[in-house]
C-alpha cells in the first residue's frame, strides 16, 4: 500500500464510531416481571394455605363437604408444562442455528400443550364444584385463574417473539426475545408446579 493511500485512510475523520451494543432491556424487564409474578403467587398461596389451616383447625376439613378435586387433569397439565419447557429451549437452540422452521415447530408445540392445559382445567372446574361464595372457593379460583392468566400472557409473549422471529429480527446473532420468552415460561411452569402441589396434591 502506498504512502498516499495510508494518509488518505488516516485523514478520514468523518467516519462515525460504531453503534454501541444495545443493553438487554427486554431480558432484564422480563426477569423483573417474572420475579414480581412469582412473588404475587407466593403471597396468594400463603393466604390460601392460611385459610385452609384455619378450616382444619376448626374441624371443618381441608375441603368443604362434597368437594372432590380430581388429580388426573392436573397431573397431565404438569407433564405438559414440563414438555413445554423442552419445546421452549428447542426454539432457543433453533434460533441459535438460524433454523426458523424448527423454531416455529417448537413454538407451535408450546401452544398445543397450553391448549391441552386449558381443556384439562375446564374439565377440572366442572368436576371440583367449588362454590364461589366460600373463602376456599374464592381462593381456589383466584389461584388457578391467576395462573391461567399468567400462562395466557406467556403464550402471547411467545407468539409475539415468534412473529418477530419470522420477520427476521431474531437470528443466531440476536435471540434475546426468544430467551426472554423462555425465562418467563419457566416462571409459568414453576408457579403451576407450586399450585399443583399445594392445591391438587395436598388438598
DAZI-V238787 format. One record per pair of residues at least 12 apart in sequence whose C-alpha atoms are under 10 Angstrom apart, sorted by the first residue. I is the first residue (numbers start at 1). J is the second residue. Records with the same first field share a line. If there is no record, write none. Layout:
I=J ; J
This chain:
24=176 ; 177 ; 180
25=176 ; 177
26=176 ; 177 ; 179 ; 180 ; 181
27=176 ; 177 ; 178 ; 179 ; 180 ; 181 ; 183 ; 184
28=180
29=180
30=177 ; 179 ; 180 ; 181 ; 182 ; 183 ; 184
31=180 ; 181 ; 183 ; 184 ; 187
32=184
33=184 ; 187
34=150 ; 180 ; 183 ; 184 ; 185 ; 186 ; 187 ; 188
35=184 ; 187
37=146 ; 147 ; 150 ; 184 ; 187 ; 188 ; 191
38=187 ; 188 ; 190 ; 191
39=191
40=146
41=143 ; 146 ; 147 ; 191 ; 192 ; 194 ; 195
42=191 ; 194 ; 195
44=139 ; 140 ; 142 ; 143 ; 146
45=139 ; 140 ; 142 ; 143 ; 194 ; 195 ; 198 ; 199
46=198
47=139
48=135 ; 136 ; 137 ; 138 ; 139 ; 140 ; 142 ; 143 ; 198 ; 199
49=62 ; 136 ; 139 ; 198 ; 199 ; 203
51=135 ; 136 ; 139
52=135 ; 136 ; 139 ; 203
55=135 ; 136
61=203
62=136 ; 202 ; 203
63=130 ; 136 ; 137 ; 203
64=130 ; 131 ; 134 ; 136 ; 137
66=128 ; 129 ; 130
67=127 ; 128 ; 129 ; 130 ; 131
68=124 ; 127 ; 128 ; 129 ; 130 ; 200 ; 203
69=124 ; 125 ; 126 ; 127 ; 128 ; 129 ; 130 ; 199 ; 200 ; 201 ; 203
70=123 ; 124 ; 125 ; 127 ; 128 ; 200 ; 201
71=124 ; 196 ; 199 ; 200 ; 201
72=120 ; 124 ; 200
73=116 ; 117 ; 119 ; 120 ; 121 ; 122 ; 123 ; 124 ; 200
74=117 ; 120 ; 121 ; 124 ; 192 ; 193 ; 195 ; 196 ; 197 ; 199 ; 200 ; 201
75=120 ; 193 ; 196 ; 197 ; 200 ; 201
76=113 ; 116 ; 117 ; 120
77=113 ; 114 ; 115 ; 116 ; 117 ; 118 ; 119 ; 120 ; 121 ; 189 ; 192 ; 193 ; 196
78=117 ; 189 ; 190 ; 192 ; 193 ; 196
79=113 ; 117 ; 189 ; 193
80=110 ; 112 ; 113 ; 114 ; 115 ; 116 ; 117 ; 189
81=110 ; 113 ; 114 ; 116 ; 117 ; 185 ; 186 ; 188 ; 189 ; 190 ; 192 ; 193
82=113 ; 186 ; 189 ; 190 ; 193
83=109 ; 110 ; 113 ; 189
84=106 ; 107 ; 109 ; 110 ; 111 ; 112 ; 113 ; 114 ; 182 ; 185 ; 186 ; 189
85=106 ; 110 ; 182 ; 183 ; 185 ; 186 ; 188 ; 189
86=106 ; 109 ; 110 ; 182
87=103 ; 105 ; 106 ; 107 ; 108 ; 109 ; 110 ; 111 ; 113 ; 182
88=103 ; 106 ; 107 ; 108 ; 109 ; 110 ; 158 ; 178 ; 179 ; 181 ; 182 ; 183 ; 185 ; 186
89=103 ; 106 ; 107 ; 178 ; 179 ; 182 ; 183
90=102 ; 103 ; 104 ; 105 ; 106 ; 107
91=103 ; 104 ; 105 ; 106 ; 107 ; 108 ; 109 ; 110 ; 162 ; 175 ; 178 ; 179 ; 182
92=106 ; 107 ; 171 ; 172 ; 175 ; 176 ; 177 ; 178 ; 179 ; 180 ; 181 ; 182
93=172 ; 175 ; 178 ; 179
94=106 ; 171 ; 172
95=165 ; 170 ; 171 ; 172 ; 173 ; 174 ; 175 ; 178 ; 179
96=170 ; 171 ; 172 ; 173 ; 174 ; 175 ; 178
97=171 ; 172 ; 173
98=165 ; 168 ; 170 ; 171 ; 172 ; 173 ; 175
99=171 ; 172
100=162 ; 165 ; 166 ; 168 ; 170 ; 171
101=166
103=162 ; 165 ; 166 ; 178
104=159 ; 162 ; 163 ; 165 ; 166
106=162
107=155 ; 158 ; 159 ; 161 ; 162 ; 178
108=158 ; 159 ; 162
110=155 ; 158 ; 159 ; 185
111=152 ; 155 ; 156 ; 158 ; 159
114=148 ; 151 ; 152 ; 154 ; 155
117=148 ; 151
118=148 ; 151 ; 152
121=144 ; 145 ; 148
125=141 ; 144
140=195 ; 199
143=191 ; 192 ; 195 ; 199
144=192 ; 195 ; 196 ; 199
147=188 ; 189 ; 191 ; 192 ; 195
148=188 ; 192
149=188
150=184 ; 185 ; 187 ; 188 ; 191
151=184 ; 185 ; 187 ; 188 ; 189 ; 191 ; 192
152=188
153=184 ; 185 ; 188
154=181 ; 182 ; 183 ; 184 ; 185 ; 186 ; 187 ; 188
155=181 ; 184 ; 185 ; 188
156=181
157=177 ; 178 ; 180 ; 181 ; 182 ; 184 ; 185
158=177 ; 178 ; 179 ; 180 ; 181 ; 182 ; 184 ; 185
159=178 ; 181
160=177 ; 178 ; 181
161=175 ; 176 ; 177 ; 178 ; 179 ; 180 ; 181
162=177 ; 178 ; 181
164=177 ; 178
165=177 ; 178
